[in-house]
């Protein structure tokens, strides 16, 4: 698992984030799998790209989940750079012989319609061009609800503990498709 604060349990009690819930689900449904969470709060696609080769060499994973890109948008980084970093990570994972699940993100509409659409499409484009599994929007059913503010911590960026099972429910169907 290579992600940012959304996967690193930012603001949550340890063991309550969606990745910890995934680890529990794997233990009961796919016990042969061991999950390594290499997520770091604040990480960008550039950070993930630079850390990925060492992680692949150290852990030799059969499957990799990448959940990065949200911080790129929050920092106003160029979409071309985000796309290139995602492309390079996908290629590295596939070259290492691992199956990949790419998790997409969306940005609020105040970024402008063109940027919002282009950012979201970046994940779809990368996944399609590399035939990688995709969760289009990790926060589906949380950030796009009428009562969304109730599902987020005070920073309005990180989901509360109560939302973590919903995030897992967004990821699990796509991950299950690529697991043996």
C-alpha positions in Angstrom: 0.0 0.0 0.0 1.6 3.2 -1.2 -0.5 6.2 -0.2 -0.8 9.5 1.5 -2.6 10.7 4.7 -5.9 9.1 3.6 -4.2 5.7 3.9 -1.8 6.5 6.8 -4.6 7.0 9.3 -4.1 10.8 9.7 -6.0 12.0 12.7 -7.3 8.5 13.5 -6.6 6.1 16.3 -4.1 3.5 15.1 -5.8 0.5 13.6 -9.0 2.2 12.6 -8.2 3.4 9.1 -9.4 1.8 5.9 -6.0 0.1 5.3 -6.1 -1.5 8.7 -9.7 -2.6 8.0 -8.4 -4.0 4.7 -5.7 -5.9 6.6 -8.3 -7.4 8.8 -10.5 -8.4 5.9 -7.5 -10.0 4.1 -6.6 -11.9 7.3 -10.1 -13.6 7.2 -10.8 -13.8 3.5 -7.3 -14.1 1.9 -5.0 -15.2 4.8 -2.0 -15.8 2.5 -1.6 -12.1 1.9 0.4 -9.8 4.2 -0.3 -6.1 3.9 2.5 -3.6 4.2 1.3 0.0 4.6 4.0 2.3 3.2 1.7 5.4 3.2 3.0 8.7 4.5 0.9 11.7 5.3 1.6 14.6 2.9 3.1 12.4 0.3 2.8 13.3 -3.4 3.2 11.3 -6.6 6.8 12.5 -6.7 7.4 11.2 -3.2 5.8 7.9 -4.0 7.7 7.6 -7.3 11.0 8.1 -5.5 10.2 5.6 -2.7 8.7 2.9 -4.8 11.8 1.2 -6.2 13.2 0.5 -2.8 9.8 -0.7 -1.5 9.5 -3.1 -4.5 13.0 -4.5 -3.9 12.5 -4.8 -0.1 9.0 -6.4 -0.1 8.8 -8.1 -3.5 5.0 -7.7 -3.5 2.6 -9.7 -5.6 0.0 -6.8 -5.5 0.4 -3.0 -5.1 -2.2 -0.4 -4.3 -1.3 3.2 -5.1 -3.4 6.0 -3.6 -1.5 9.2 -4.4 -2.3 12.4 -6.1 -4.5 14.3 -3.8 -1.6 16.3 -2.3 -0.4 17.1 -5.9 -3.7 18.9 -6.5 -3.8 20.6 -3.1 -0.3 22.0 -3.9 -1.3 23.0 -7.4 1.3 20.8 -9.0 1.1 20.5 -12.8 -1.2 17.7 -14.0 1.4 16.5 -16.5 3.8 15.9 -13.7 1.2 14.0 -11.7 0.3 11.9 -14.7 4.0 11.2 -15.5 4.6 10.1 -11.9 1.6 7.8 -11.9 2.7 6.3 -15.2 6.2 5.7 -14.0 4.9 4.0 -10.8 2.5 1.8 -12.7 5.3 0.8 -15.1 7.6 0.0 -12.1 5.0 -2.1 -10.4 4.2 -4.0 -13.6 7.9 -4.5 -14.4 8.3 -6.0 -10.9 5.6 -8.6 -11.8 3.0 -7.3 -9.4 -0.7 -6.7 -10.0 -1.8 -3.1 -9.5 -4.8 -1.3 -8.1 -4.8 2.5 -8.7 -7.0 4.6 -6.5 -8.2 7.8 -8.0 -9.1 11.1 -6.3 -11.2 14.0 -7.2 -10.8 17.7 -6.2 -13.6 20.1 -5.2 -15.3 22.0 -7.9 -13.8 25.3 -6.7 -10.6 24.3 -8.7 -12.6 25.0 -11.8 -14.5 22.6 -14.1 -11.6 22.0 -16.5 -9.0 21.3 -13.8 -11.5 19.2 -11.8 -12.3 17.0 -14.8 -8.7 16.7 -16.1 -7.5 15.7 -12.6 -10.1 13.0 -12.2 -9.5 11.8 -15.8 -5.7 11.5 -15.1 -6.3 8.3 -13.0 -8.7 6.8 -15.6 -6.3 7.5 -18.4 -3.3 6.0 -16.6 -5.2 2.9 -15.5 -6.7 2.3 -19.0 -3.4 2.8 -20.8 -1.7 0.2 -18.6 -4.7 -2.1 -18.2 -4.6 -1.6 -14.4 -7.5 -2.0 -12.0 -9.0 1.3 -10.9 -11.1 2.7 -8.0 -12.1 6.0 -9.6 -12.7 7.9 -6.4 -11.7 6.7 -2.9 -14.0 9.1 -1.2 -17.1 8.1 -3.1 -20.1 7.9 -0.8 -18.3 10.2 1.7 -17.2 13.4 0.1 -20.1 13.5 -2.4 -22.9 13.1 0.2 -25.3 15.8 1.1 -24.1 15.6 4.8 -20.4 15.2 3.8 -19.1 17.6 6.5 -20.3 15.2 9.2 -18.0 12.5 7.7 -14.8 14.5 7.9 -12.5 15.6 10.6 -12.3 19.4 11.4 -9.9 20.0 8.6 -12.5 18.9 6.1 -9.9 16.9 4.2 -9.6 13.6 6.2 -12.5 11.3 6.8 -13.4 10.4 10.3 -13.2 6.9 11.7 -16.9 6.3 10.9 -16.2 6.8 7.2 -13.3 4.3 7.0 -15.5 1.3 6.3 -17.0 3.1 3.4 -13.6 3.7 1.9 -12.8 0.1 2.3 -16.1 -0.8 0.6 -15.0 1.4 -2.4 -11.7 -0.4 -2.7 -12.5 -4.0 -1.9 -14.6 -5.0 -5.0 -11.8 -3.8 -7.3 -9.0 -5.3 -5.3 -10.9 -8.6 -5.0 -11.0 -8.9 -8.8 -7.1 -8.9 -9.0 -6.5 -11.3 -6.1 -6.3 -15.0 -6.7 
